[in-house]
Amino acid sequence: MAKQVNVFIDGHHLEVPDTMTIIEAADKHGIYIPRLCYHPDLPPTANCGVCVVEISGNPTPKRACCTPVTEGMKIATNSKKLRSYRKTLVEMILSNHEVTCPTCSANNKCELQTLSNNLGVDPDALPNILVKQPVDNTSLSIVRDVNKCIACGRCITVCNEVQTVYALTFADRGIDAHVDTAFANGMANSPCVNCGQCTVYCPTGALRERSEVDAVWEAILDPEKHVVVQEAPAIRVSLGEEFGLPLGTVTAKKMYAALRKIGFDAIMDTNFTADLTIMEEGTELVTRLTTGGKLPLVTSCSPGWIKFMETYYPDLADCISTAKSPMSMFGVLSKTYYAQEQKIDPAKIVSVAVMPCTAKKFEARRPEMRDSGFQDTDYVLTTREFIHMIKEAGIDFAKLSDEDADEGMSFYTGAGTIFGATGGVMEAAIRSAYTLVTGQELDAIDIQSVRGLVGVKEATIPVPGFGDLRVAVAHGLSNARILMDAVREGLKTTGESPWHFIEIMACPGGCVGGGGQPYGNDMASRARRGLALYEEDASLPVRKSHHNPEVARIYERYLGSPNSELAHKLLHTHYFKRSVYNGQITEEATHKHH
């Protein structure tokens, strides 16, 4: 147990655990120490030196991010010497940085920009020693601009320690040290799974999503095109914070209104196909449980997780649900079912998805996602890109009147909306799978044991006629490794998995913490967004996917039944084995059940 110690920061007496660093102690008590490479969600790297403080009895300043507190420590965070040190450090960083703030994707969100302004640094007065390097545009999802990189190491830390993907590393040494991919082959030729956590934690604009804003505007402004848009569950609880609304405000109806003002022809909702996914995936689970099929069944709606599985666990591909993600289900149905219902030539339909996820850009362009006869999802916008479009259109989002989505593929249940939080897919699936197995309704549908930000969660659900359903949930790919290693070992040694059903989300916190969410996307904000989705779930009149009337209608009018031949053709997919060295496909894994 941590021992409490007495420390003095700028003359303030604090009592804090001896396990804390100086910067953690200061933050806990509202004392701000300037920082650049430090982030509270990540282990400190002590790369930048901006957080230096003076400690009584020490001749040289110490870095607050990695110096532990001790009994009686007296700390000064603001002195003439410290101000000079920090300003010089930031000037050195800026002299080797491409200063294009007005056109940078991180403008007004850039931590270097804020720090420079706070310290009174004038970039125009500094020598420019930057040797410009080409921008890495190889990835379908993420752009890496080394000219804006400050070598803080955050992206490497989150990629290697939180996600265990190992796509990024430091290359060269000393003054030449810089962030790169292995052999400088580019993001597309690395093991990158496109999760985008590097873009979330980058303090500058060195890592960003590959923008499709201009292409979407071109489609909207083309009178020959019918542009349909869907929005993921997590969007409605992150948009508002960018427009002055309290963190976690649910803005679904303002979101619809903004999309209509921008000019989309049909505004519907990914939550609808989240409910549809539960019907397909839930039926698949029940079939495996009752017929002795391969277990565990593992969820498939997170594209970063899927590419990670294809790279590091292709031997377990037959455990992964064949159900497409809600985004891809919507995409294919927009050019089949919706086109048929509305009597629109599918060749004229442009299907756009607004997602919290950079990996969805990669998913949309997977060659197998063309079951409509076209590219099922034409463009994917991140939350940040959608915010850009709202601002570009001059829309005052906070003052918008509420509007409803268009009918057809927009009605959703509480089960659909909690897809955006870690554990939500599992909870939604249990609510319906219970009924599919027993023919009875599950009464206690708030399954608290799979909620929250614990990295790995387990639960046992009693199911009459089956027994105990053992489930597990992981978010963040290092936690996914824990579960999949246990599954691999269990299947190898005993022939059985420790669990029947597993949910995995690539991003810590689930989709609310996706790589395309607004900057400043820390674990605290992810927790509040997730809570907001559960609050919306509790407030909705329908909370189980199998009670969604629009889902019932699409089966009655078009698909027939869950896991029907047509449902498999349109709503299910298969996976590949990829090289661990460059993420390319090396051989196809035959995994498409009929």
Secondary structure, DSSP 8 states (H G I E B T S, - for coil): ---EEEEEETTEEEEEETTSBHHHHHHHTT-----SS--TTS-----S-TTEEEETT-SS-EETTT-B--TT-EEES--HHHHHHHHHHHHHHHHTS---GGGSTTTTT-HHHHHHHHHT--GGGS---------B--SSSEEE-GGG-----HHHHIIIIIS-----EEES-GGG-EEE-GGG--GGGSS-----HHHHH-SSSSEEE---HHHHHHHHT-TT-EEEEEE-GGGGGTTGGGGT--TT---HHHHHHHHHHHT-SEE--HHHHHHHHHHHHHHHHHHHHHHT--S-EE----HHHHHHHHHH-GGGGGGB--B--HHHHHHHHHTTHHHHHHT--GGGEEEEEEES-SHHHHHHT-TT--TTSS-S--EEEEHHHHHHHHHHTT--GGG-------SSS----HHHHGGGSTTHHHHHHHHHHHHHHHSS--S----GGG-SS-SEEEEEEEETTTEEEEEEEEESHHHHHHHHHHHHHHHHHTS--S-SEEEEESSTTSGGG-TTS-SS--HHHHHHHHHHHHHHHHHSS---GGG-HHHHHHIIIII-STT-HHHHHHHB--EEEE-TTT--EEEEE-----
